[in-house]
């Protein structure tokens, strides 16, 4: 699994971010585009907001 393999410095776990806590194999309805598989606008915004740009970019000029 990507989350636990140890091959990466960090992982952005969008699956867990968007999952319904009681049923983690499903998207929260708030984030669902309507097909129960892909994020809609609210899901995309949640993913974008979850990214810490300072950490991602480091000391980039």
Secondary structure, DSSP 8 states (H G I E B T S, - for coil): -TTTSS-SS----HHHHHEETTEEEEE-GGGB-SSSSSB-HHHHHHHHHH--HHHHHTT--
